[in-house]
């Protein structure tokens, strides 16, 4: 892209496209997770688990592992993040179908991590890159957790480590990179 091209507003601006609650929820999660209130569309990347919102799909999604490896895991591995978030229960089935190693089971059906939502489930898988795939869902929502629940999840995943100023350590990309976070979300209702 040349320097002479004007910078165009992202498709998410309300005056351009109307309010986009899907995008807004993921952007707010990114800001809370990174603890960077000014994070914007450049600080998140969304992969979709298609087809979503389809009543015709009655079986679990089982994408070919080689396609996911080439077009999802390999690009994610190049990004400077430790945690990759997948919102919605269908991603748990995809992780199982891809035989990702399950490293932790939190919330519903696993270890209590303090969530106020008893039905919230969090599954943590190891990606081929060494990054973590954090799959989160609860009945009735395939969206990211609220501010309070994000902080509870943050403490569970990052512990109570503190930074130099004594505050909680903010998840940062690997050395030398700018802040980034990746969101993988299904858009499907569990």
MARBA-3410 file (N, C-alpha, C, O; in Angstrom, 1 decimal):
190
0.8,-1.2,0.0,0.0,0.0,0.0,0.9,1.2,0.0,1.8,1.4,0.9 ~ 0.7,2.1,-0.9,1.5,3.3,-1.0,1.2,4.4,0.0,0.1,4.4,0.6 ~ 2.1,5.2,0.3,2.0,6.3,1.3,1.0,7.4,0.8,0.5,8.1,1.6 ~ 0.7,7.4,-0.5,-0.2,8.4,-1.1,-1.7,8.1,-0.9,-2.5,8.9,-1.2 ~ -2.0,6.9,-0.4,-3.4,6.5,-0.2,-3.9,7.0,1.1,-3.2,6.9,2.1
-5.1,7.6,1.1,-5.6,8.0,2.4,-5.9,6.9,3.3,-6.3,5.8,2.9 ~ -5.8,7.1,4.6,-6.2,6.1,5.6,-7.7,6.0,5.7,-8.3,7.0,5.9 ~ -8.2,4.9,5.5,-9.7,4.7,5.5,-10.1,4.3,6.9,-9.4,3.5,7.5 ~ -11.3,4.7,7.3,-11.8,4.2,8.6,-12.1,2.7,8.5,-12.5,2.2,7.5 ~ -12.0,2.0,9.7,-12.3,0.6,9.6,-13.8,0.4,9.5,-14.6,1.3,9.8
-14.2,-0.7,9.0,-15.6,-1.1,8.8,-16.4,-1.0,10.0,-17.6,-1.1,10.0 ~ -15.8,-0.9,11.2,-16.5,-0.9,12.4,-17.0,0.4,12.9,-17.7,0.4,14.0 ~ -16.8,1.5,12.2,-17.2,2.8,12.7,-18.7,2.8,12.7,-19.3,2.6,11.6 ~ -19.4,3.2,13.8,-20.8,3.3,13.8,-21.4,4.2,12.7,-22.5,3.8,12.2 ~ -20.8,5.3,12.4,-21.4,6.2,11.4,-21.3,5.6,10.0,-22.1,6.0,9.1
-20.4,4.6,9.8,-20.3,3.9,8.5,-21.2,2.7,8.4,-21.9,2.6,7.3 ~ -21.3,1.9,9.4,-22.0,0.6,9.3,-23.1,0.4,10.4,-23.7,-0.6,10.4 ~ -23.2,1.3,11.3,-24.1,1.1,12.4,-23.4,0.3,13.5,-22.3,-0.1,13.3 ~ -23.9,0.3,14.7,-23.3,-0.4,15.8,-23.0,-1.9,15.5,-23.9,-2.6,15.1 ~ -21.8,-2.3,15.8,-21.4,-3.7,15.6,-21.1,-4.3,16.9,-20.0,-4.2,17.4
-22.1,-4.9,17.6,-22.0,-5.4,18.9,-21.0,-6.5,19.0,-20.2,-6.7,20.0 ~ -20.9,-7.4,18.0,-20.0,-8.5,17.9,-18.5,-8.0,18.0,-17.8,-8.4,18.8 ~ -18.2,-7.0,17.1,-16.9,-6.5,17.1,-16.6,-5.7,18.4,-15.5,-5.8,19.0 ~ -17.5,-4.9,18.9,-17.4,-4.1,20.1,-17.0,-5.0,21.3,-16.1,-4.6,22.0 ~ -17.7,-6.1,21.4,-17.5,-7.0,22.6,-16.0,-7.5,22.5,-15.4,-7.6,23.6
-15.6,-7.9,21.3,-14.2,-8.4,21.2,-13.2,-7.3,21.4,-12.1,-7.6,22.0 ~ -13.4,-6.1,20.9,-12.5,-5.0,21.2,-12.4,-4.7,22.7,-11.3,-4.5,23.2 ~ -13.6,-4.6,23.3,-13.6,-4.4,24.8,-12.8,-5.5,25.5,-12.1,-5.2,26.5 ~ -13.0,-6.7,25.1,-12.2,-7.8,25.8,-10.7,-7.6,25.6,-9.9,-7.7,26.5 ~ -10.3,-7.2,24.4,-8.9,-7.0,24.0,-8.4,-5.9,25.0,-7.3,-6.0,25.5
-9.1,-4.8,25.1,-8.6,-3.7,25.9,-8.5,-4.2,27.4,-7.5,-3.8,28.1 ~ -9.5,-4.9,27.9,-9.4,-5.4,29.3,-8.3,-6.4,29.4,-7.5,-6.3,30.4 ~ -8.1,-7.3,28.5,-7.1,-8.4,28.6,-5.7,-7.8,28.6,-4.9,-8.1,29.5 ~ -5.5,-6.9,27.7,-4.1,-6.2,27.5,-3.9,-5.1,28.6,-2.8,-4.6,28.8 ~ -5.0,-4.7,29.2,-5.0,-3.5,30.1,-4.5,-2.3,29.3,-3.7,-1.5,29.9
-5.0,-2.1,28.1,-4.7,-1.0,27.3,-6.0,-0.4,26.8,-6.5,-0.8,25.8 ~ -6.5,0.6,27.5,-7.8,1.2,27.1,-7.8,1.8,25.6,-8.9,1.9,25.1 ~ -6.6,2.1,25.1,-6.6,2.7,23.7,-6.4,1.6,22.6,-6.3,2.0,21.5 ~ -6.4,0.3,23.0,-6.3,-0.7,22.0,-7.4,-0.5,20.9,-8.5,-0.1,21.3 ~ -7.1,-0.8,19.7,-8.0,-0.6,18.6,-8.0,-1.8,17.7,-7.5,-2.9,18.0
-8.6,-1.7,16.5,-8.7,-2.8,15.5,-7.4,-3.4,15.1,-7.3,-4.5,14.7 ~ -6.3,-2.7,15.3,-5.0,-3.2,15.0,-4.4,-4.1,16.0,-3.4,-4.8,15.8 ~ -5.1,-4.2,17.2,-4.6,-5.0,18.3,-5.4,-6.3,18.4,-5.2,-7.1,19.4 ~ -6.2,-6.7,17.5,-6.9,-8.0,17.5,-7.0,-8.5,16.1,-7.1,-7.8,15.1 ~ -7.2,-9.8,16.1,-7.4,-10.5,14.8,-8.4,-11.6,15.1,-8.4,-12.3,16.1
-9.4,-11.6,14.2,-10.6,-12.5,14.5,-10.6,-13.6,13.4,-10.6,-13.3,12.2 ~ -10.6,-14.9,13.8,-10.8,-16.0,12.9,-12.2,-16.5,13.2,-12.5,-16.6,14.4 ~ -12.9,-16.9,12.2,-14.3,-17.4,12.4,-14.3,-18.9,12.2,-13.6,-19.5,11.4 ~ -15.1,-19.6,12.9,-15.4,-21.0,12.8,-16.6,-21.2,11.9,-17.7,-21.2,12.5 ~ -16.5,-21.3,10.6,-17.6,-21.3,9.7,-18.0,-22.7,9.5,-17.2,-23.6,9.7
-19.3,-23.0,9.1,-20.4,-22.0,9.0,-21.0,-21.8,10.4,-21.1,-22.7,11.2 ~ -21.3,-20.6,10.7,-21.9,-20.3,12.0,-23.3,-19.7,11.8,-23.7,-19.2,10.7 ~ -24.1,-19.8,12.8,-25.5,-19.4,12.7,-26.3,-20.2,11.7,-27.2,-19.7,11.1 ~ -25.9,-21.4,11.4,-26.6,-22.2,10.4,-27.4,-23.3,11.2,-26.8,-24.1,11.9 ~ -28.7,-23.3,11.0,-29.5,-24.3,11.6,-29.4,-25.7,10.8,-29.7,-26.7,11.3
-28.8,-25.6,9.6,-28.6,-26.8,8.8,-27.4,-27.7,9.3,-27.4,-28.9,9.1 ~ -26.5,-27.1,10.1,-25.4,-27.8,10.6,-25.8,-28.5,11.9,-26.1,-27.8,12.9 ~ -25.8,-29.8,11.9,-26.2,-30.5,13.1,-25.1,-31.4,13.7,-25.3,-32.0,14.8 ~ -24.0,-31.5,13.0,-22.9,-32.3,13.4,-21.7,-31.4,13.8,-21.7,-30.2,13.4 ~ -20.8,-31.9,14.6,-19.6,-31.1,15.0,-18.8,-30.7,13.7,-18.7,-31.5,12.8
-18.2,-29.5,13.8,-17.3,-29.1,12.7,-16.0,-29.9,12.8,-15.4,-30.0,13.9 ~ -15.6,-30.5,11.8,-14.3,-31.3,11.8,-13.5,-30.8,10.6,-13.4,-31.6,9.6 ~ -12.8,-29.7,10.7,-12.0,-29.2,9.5,-10.8,-30.1,9.4,-10.3,-30.6,10.3 ~ -10.3,-30.2,8.1,-9.1,-31.0,7.9,-7.9,-30.4,8.7,-7.7,-29.2,8.5 ~ -7.3,-31.2,9.5,-6.2,-30.6,10.3,-5.1,-29.9,9.5,-4.6,-28.9,10.0
-4.8,-30.4,8.3,-3.8,-29.7,7.5,-4.2,-28.3,7.0,-3.3,-27.4,6.9 ~ -5.5,-28.1,6.8,-6.0,-26.8,6.5,-5.9,-25.8,7.7,-5.4,-24.7,7.5 ~ -6.3,-26.3,8.8,-6.2,-25.5,10.0,-4.7,-25.1,10.3,-4.4,-24.0,10.7 ~ -3.9,-26.1,10.2,-2.4,-25.9,10.4,-1.9,-24.8,9.5,-1.2,-23.9,10.0 ~ -2.1,-24.9,8.2,-1.6,-24.0,7.3,-2.2,-22.6,7.3,-1.5,-21.6,7.3
-3.5,-22.5,7.5,-4.2,-21.2,7.4,-4.6,-20.6,8.7,-5.0,-19.4,8.8 ~ -4.4,-21.3,9.8,-4.8,-20.7,11.2,-3.6,-20.8,12.1,-3.0,-19.8,12.5 ~ -3.1,-22.0,12.4,-2.0,-22.1,13.4,-0.7,-21.5,12.9,-0.1,-20.8,13.7 ~ -0.3,-21.7,11.7,1.0,-21.2,11.2,0.9,-19.6,11.2,1.9,-19.0,11.7 ~ -0.1,-19.0,10.7,-0.1,-17.5,10.9,-0.1,-17.0,12.3,0.5,-16.1,12.7
-0.9,-17.7,13.2,-0.9,-17.3,14.6,0.4,-17.5,15.2,0.8,-16.7,16.0 ~ 1.2,-18.5,14.8,2.5,-18.8,15.4,3.5,-17.7,15.1,4.4,-17.5,15.9 ~ 3.2,-16.9,14.1,4.1,-15.8,13.7,3.8,-14.5,14.5,4.6,-13.6,14.5 ~ 2.7,-14.5,15.2,2.3,-13.3,15.9,2.8,-13.4,17.4,3.0,-14.4,18.0 ~ 3.1,-12.2,17.9,3.8,-12.1,19.2,2.8,-12.2,20.4,2.7,-11.2,21.2
2.1,-13.2,20.5,1.1,-13.4,21.6,1.3,-14.8,22.2,1.7,-15.7,21.6 ~ 1.0,-14.9,23.5,1.0,-16.2,24.2,-0.4,-16.9,24.1,-0.5,-18.1,23.9 ~ -1.4,-16.1,24.4,-2.8,-16.7,24.5,-3.6,-16.3,23.3,-3.7,-15.1,22.9 ~ -4.3,-17.3,22.8,-5.2,-17.2,21.6,-6.6,-17.5,22.2,-6.7,-18.6,22.7 ~ -7.5,-16.7,22.1,-8.9,-16.9,22.7,-9.9,-17.4,21.6,-9.9,-16.8,20.5
-10.6,-18.4,22.0,-11.7,-19.0,21.2,-13.0,-18.9,22.0,-13.1,-19.6,23.0 ~ -13.9,-18.1,21.5,-15.2,-17.9,22.2,-16.3,-18.7,21.6,-16.5,-18.6,20.4 ~ -16.9,-19.6,22.4,-18.0,-20.4,21.9,-17.6,-21.9,22.0,-16.5,-22.3,21.6 ~ -18.6,-22.7,22.4,-18.3,-24.1,22.6,-17.9,-24.9,21.3,-17.2,-25.9,21.5 ~ -18.4,-24.5,20.1,-17.9,-25.2,19.0,-16.4,-25.3,18.8,-15.9,-26.3,18.2
-15.7,-24.3,19.4,-14.2,-24.4,19.3,-13.6,-25.5,20.1,-12.5,-26.0,19.8 ~ -14.3,-25.9,21.2,-13.9,-27.1,22.0,-13.9,-28.3,21.1,-12.9,-29.1,21.1 ~ -15.0,-28.5,20.4,-15.1,-29.7,19.5,-14.0,-29.6,18.4,-13.4,-30.6,18.0 ~ -13.7,-28.4,17.9,-12.7,-28.3,16.8,-11.3,-28.6,17.4,-10.5,-29.3,16.8 ~ -11.0,-28.2,18.7,-9.8,-28.5,19.3,-9.6,-30.0,19.5,-8.5,-30.6,19.3
-10.7,-30.7,19.9,-10.7,-32.1,20.1,-10.5,-32.8,18.7,-9.7,-33.7,18.6 ~ -11.2,-32.4,17.7,-11.1,-33.0,16.4,-9.6,-32.8,15.8,-9.2,-33.7,15.1 ~ -9.0,-31.7,16.2,-7.6,-31.5,15.8,-6.6,-32.1,16.7,-5.4,-32.0,16.5 ~ -7.1,-32.8,17.7,-6.2,-33.5,18.7,-5.2,-32.6,19.3,-4.0,-33.0,19.5 ~ -5.6,-31.4,19.7,-4.7,-30.5,20.4,-4.6,-31.0,21.9,-5.6,-31.5,22.4
-3.4,-31.0,22.4,-3.3,-31.4,23.8,-4.0,-30.5,24.8,-3.8,-29.3,24.8 ~ -4.9,-31.1,25.6,-5.6,-30.4,26.6,-4.7,-30.2,27.8,-4.3,-31.2,28.4 ~ -4.5,-29.0,28.3,-3.6,-28.8,29.4,-4.3,-28.4,30.7,-3.7,-28.5,31.8 ~ -5.5,-27.8,30.6,-6.2,-27.4,31.8,-7.7,-27.4,31.5,-8.1,-27.0,30.4 ~ -8.5,-27.7,32.5,-10.0,-27.7,32.5,-10.4,-26.8,33.7,-10.3,-27.3,34.8
-10.9,-25.7,33.4,-11.3,-24.7,34.4,-12.9,-24.5,34.3,-13.5,-24.6,33.3 ~ -13.4,-24.2,35.5,-14.9,-23.9,35.5,-15.7,-25.1,35.4,-15.3,-26.2,35.9 ~ -16.9,-25.0,34.8,-17.8,-26.1,34.7,-17.1,-27.4,34.1,-16.5,-27.4,33.1 ~ -17.2,-28.4,34.9,-16.6,-29.7,34.5,-15.1,-29.8,34.9,-14.5,-30.8,34.5 ~ -14.6,-28.8,35.6,-13.1,-28.8,35.9,-12.9,-28.1,37.2,-13.7,-28.1,38.1
-11.7,-27.6,37.3,-11.2,-26.9,38.5,-11.9,-25.5,38.7,-11.9,-24.8,37.7 ~ -12.4,-25.3,39.8,-13.0,-23.9,40.1,-11.9,-22.9,40.1,-10.9,-23.0,40.8 ~ -12.1,-21.9,39.3,-11.1,-20.8,39.2,-11.7,-19.5,39.7,-11.1,-18.4,39.5 ~ -12.9,-19.5,40.3,-13.5,-18.3,40.8,-14.5,-17.6,40.0,-15.0,-16.6,40.5 ~ -14.9,-18.1,38.9,-15.9,-17.5,38.0,-17.2,-17.4,38.8,-17.6,-18.3,39.5
-17.9,-16.2,38.6,-19.2,-16.0,39.2,-20.3,-16.8,38.5,-21.4,-16.9,39.0 ~ -20.0,-17.2,37.2,-20.9,-17.9,36.4,-20.6,-19.4,36.5,-19.6,-19.8,35.9 ~ -21.4,-20.1,37.2,-21.1,-21.5,37.5,-21.1,-22.4,36.2,-20.4,-23.4,36.2 ~ -21.8,-21.9,35.2,-21.8,-22.7,33.9,-20.7,-22.4,33.0,-20.6,-23.0,31.9 ~ -19.9,-21.4,33.3,-18.8,-21.0,32.4,-17.7,-22.1,32.4,-17.3,-22.6,33.4
-17.3,-22.4,31.2,-16.2,-23.4,31.0,-15.1,-22.8,30.3,-15.2,-22.0,29.4 ~ -13.9,-23.2,30.7,-12.6,-22.7,30.1,-11.8,-24.0,29.9,-11.5,-24.7,30.8 ~ -11.3,-24.2,28.6,-10.4,-25.3,28.3,-9.2,-24.7,27.7,-9.3,-23.8,26.8 ~ -8.1,-25.1,28.1,-6.8,-24.6,27.6,-6.1,-25.7,26.9,-5.8,-26.8,27.4 ~ -5.7,-25.4,25.7,-5.0,-26.4,24.8,-3.7,-25.8,24.4,-3.5,-24.6,24.4
-2.7,-26.7,24.1,-1.4,-26.3,23.7,-1.4,-26.4,22.1,-1.8,-27.3,21.5 ~ -1.0,-25.2,21.5,-0.9,-25.2,20.1,0.5,-25.6,19.7,1.4,-25.6,20.5 ~ 0.6,-26.1,18.4,1.9,-26.5,17.9,3.1,-25.5,18.1,4.2,-25.9,18.3 ~ 2.7,-24.2,18.2,3.7,-23.2,18.4,4.2,-23.0,19.8,5.2,-22.3,20.1 ~ 3.5,-23.7,20.7,3.7,-23.5,22.2,2.8,-22.4,22.8,2.8,-22.2,24.0
2.1,-21.7,21.9,1.1,-20.8,22.4,-0.1,-21.6,23.1,-0.2,-22.8,22.9 ~ -0.9,-20.9,23.8,-2.1,-21.5,24.4,-3.4,-21.1,23.7,-3.6,-19.9,23.4 ~ -4.2,-22.1,23.4,-5.6,-21.8,22.9,-6.5,-21.9,24.1,-6.6,-22.9,24.7 ~ -7.1,-20.7,24.4,-8.0,-20.7,25.6,-9.5,-20.6,25.0,-9.9,-19.6,24.4 ~ -10.2,-21.7,25.2,-11.6,-21.9,24.7,-12.5,-21.5,25.9,-12.4,-22.2,26.9
-13.4,-20.6,25.7,-14.3,-20.1,26.8,-15.7,-20.1,26.3,-16.0,-19.6,25.2 ~ -16.6,-20.6,27.1,-18.1,-20.5,26.7,-18.9,-20.7,28.0,-18.4,-21.1,29.0 ~ -20.1,-20.3,27.8,-21.2,-20.6,28.8,-22.5,-20.6,28.1,-22.6,-19.9,27.1 ~ -23.5,-21.3,28.6,-24.8,-21.4,27.9,-25.4,-20.1,27.6,-25.4,-19.2,28.4 ~ -25.8,-19.9,26.4,-26.5,-18.7,26.0,-25.6,-17.6,25.4,-26.0,-16.5,25.0
-24.3,-17.9,25.3,-23.4,-16.9,24.8,-22.1,-17.5,24.2,-21.5,-18.4,24.7 ~ -21.7,-17.0,23.0,-20.5,-17.3,22.4,-19.6,-16.1,22.4,-18.6,-16.1,21.6 ~ -19.8,-15.2,23.3,-19.0,-14.0,23.3,-18.0,-14.0,24.4,-18.0,-14.9,25.3 ~ -17.2,-13.0,24.4,-16.1,-12.9,25.5,-16.8,-12.6,26.8,-17.9,-12.1,26.9 ~ -16.0,-12.8,27.9,-16.5,-12.6,29.2,-16.6,-11.1,29.6,-15.9,-10.3,28.9
-17.4,-10.8,30.6,-17.5,-9.4,31.0,-16.2,-8.9,31.7,-15.3,-9.6,31.8 ~ -16.2,-7.6,32.0,-15.0,-7.0,32.7,-14.7,-7.8,33.9,-13.5,-8.1,34.1 ~ -15.6,-8.1,34.8,-15.3,-8.8,36.0,-14.8,-10.2,35.8,-13.9,-10.6,36.4 ~ -15.5,-10.9,34.8,-15.1,-12.2,34.5,-13.7,-12.3,33.8,-13.0,-13.2,34.0 ~ -13.4,-11.2,33.0,-12.1,-11.2,32.4,-11.0,-11.1,33.4,-10.0,-11.7,33.3
-11.2,-10.3,34.5,-10.2,-10.1,35.5,-10.0,-11.5,36.3,-8.9,-11.8,36.6 ~ -11.1,-12.2,36.5,-11.0,-13.5,37.2,-10.2,-14.5,36.3,-9.4,-15.2,36.8 ~ -10.6,-14.5,35.0,-9.8,-15.4,34.1,-8.4,-15.0,34.0,-7.5,-15.8,34.0 ~ -8.1,-13.7,34.0,-6.8,-13.2,33.9,-5.9,-13.7,35.1,-4.8,-14.1,34.9 ~ -6.5,-13.6,36.3,-5.8,-14.1,37.5,-5.5,-15.6,37.4,-4.5,-16.1,37.8
-6.5,-16.3,36.9,-6.4,-17.8,36.8,-5.3,-18.1,35.8,-4.5,-19.1,36.0 ~ -5.2,-17.4,34.7,-4.3,-17.8,33.6,-2.9,-17.2,33.9,-1.9,-17.8,33.5 ~ -2.8,-16.0,34.5,-1.5,-15.4,34.6,-1.0,-15.4,36.1,0.1,-15.0,36.3 ~ -1.8,-15.9,37.0,-1.4,-15.9,38.4,-1.5,-14.6,39.0,-2.1,-13.7,38.5 ~ -0.8,-14.4,40.1,-0.8,-13.1,40.8,0.5,-12.4,40.7,0.8,-11.6,41.5
1.3,-12.7,39.6,2.6,-12.1,39.4,2.4,-10.5,39.3,1.3,-10.1,38.8 ~ 3.3,-9.8,39.8,3.3,-8.3,39.7,4.4,-7.8,39.0,5.5,-8.4,38.9 ~ 4.2,-6.6,38.4,5.2,-5.9,37.6,6.1,-5.1,38.6,6.0,-5.2,39.8 ~ 7.0,-4.3,38.0,8.0,-3.5,38.7,7.3,-2.5,39.6,7.7,-2.3,40.7 ~ 6.1,-2.0,39.2,5.4,-1.0,40.0,4.5,-1.7,41.0,3.8,-1.0,41.8
4.6,-3.0,41.1,3.8,-3.7,42.1,2.4,-4.1,41.6,1.6,-4.7,42.4 ~ 2.0,-3.7,40.4,0.7,-4.0,39.9,0.7,-5.3,39.1,1.8,-5.9,39.0 ~ -0.5,-5.8,38.7,-0.5,-7.1,38.0,0.3,-7.0,36.7,0.3,-5.9,36.0 ~ 0.9,-8.0,36.3,1.7,-8.1,35.0,0.7,-8.1,33.9,-0.3,-8.9,33.8 ~ 0.9,-7.2,32.9,0.0,-7.2,31.7,0.6,-8.1,30.7,1.8,-8.1,30.4
-0.3,-9.0,30.1,0.2,-9.9,29.1,0.8,-9.1,27.9,0.1,-8.2,27.3 ~ 2.0,-9.4,27.6,2.7,-8.7,26.5,3.1,-9.7,25.5,3.3,-10.9,25.8 ~ 3.2,-9.2,24.3,3.7,-10.1,23.2,5.1,-10.5,23.5,5.8,-9.9,24.4 ~ 5.6,-11.5,22.8,7.0,-11.9,23.0,7.9,-10.7,22.7,7.5,-9.8,22.0 ~ 9.1,-10.8,23.2,10.1,-9.7,23.1,10.2,-9.0,21.7,10.2,-9.7,20.7
10.2,-7.7,21.8,10.5,-6.9,20.6,9.3,-6.6,19.7,9.4,-6.0,18.6 ~ 8.1,-7.1,20.1,6.9,-6.8,19.2,6.0,-5.8,19.9,6.1,-5.5,21.1 ~ 5.0,-5.3,19.1,4.1,-4.4,19.6,2.9,-5.2,20.3,2.8,-6.4,20.0 ~ 2.1,-4.5,21.1,1.0,-5.2,21.7,0.1,-5.8,20.7,-0.3,-5.1,19.7 ~ -0.4,-7.0,20.9,-1.3,-7.6,20.0,-2.1,-8.7,20.8,-1.6,-9.2,21.8
-3.2,-9.0,20.3,-4.0,-10.1,20.9,-4.8,-10.7,19.8,-5.2,-10.0,18.8 ~ -5.1,-12.0,19.9,-5.8,-12.7,18.9,-7.1,-13.2,19.5,-7.0,-13.8,20.6 ~ -8.1,-13.1,18.8,-9.3,-13.7,19.2,-9.8,-14.7,18.1,-9.8,-14.3,17.0 ~ -10.1,-15.8,18.5,-10.7,-16.8,17.6,-12.1,-17.0,18.2,-12.3,-17.4,19.3 ~ -13.1,-16.7,17.4,-14.5,-16.8,17.9,-15.4,-17.5,16.9,-15.2,-17.4,15.7
-16.4,-18.2,17.4,-17.3,-18.9,16.5,-18.5,-18.2,16.1,-19.0,-18.4,15.0 ~ -19.0,-17.3,16.9,-20.3,-16.7,16.6,-21.5,-17.6,16.7,-22.6,-17.1,16.7 ~ -21.2,-18.9,17.0,-22.3,-19.8,17.2,-22.8,-19.8,18.6,-22.0,-19.5,19.5 ~ -24.0,-20.1,18.8,-24.6,-20.3,20.1,-24.4,-21.7,20.5,-24.6,-22.6,19.7 ~ -23.9,-21.9,21.8,-23.7,-23.3,22.2,-24.9,-24.1,22.3,-24.9,-25.3,22.6
END
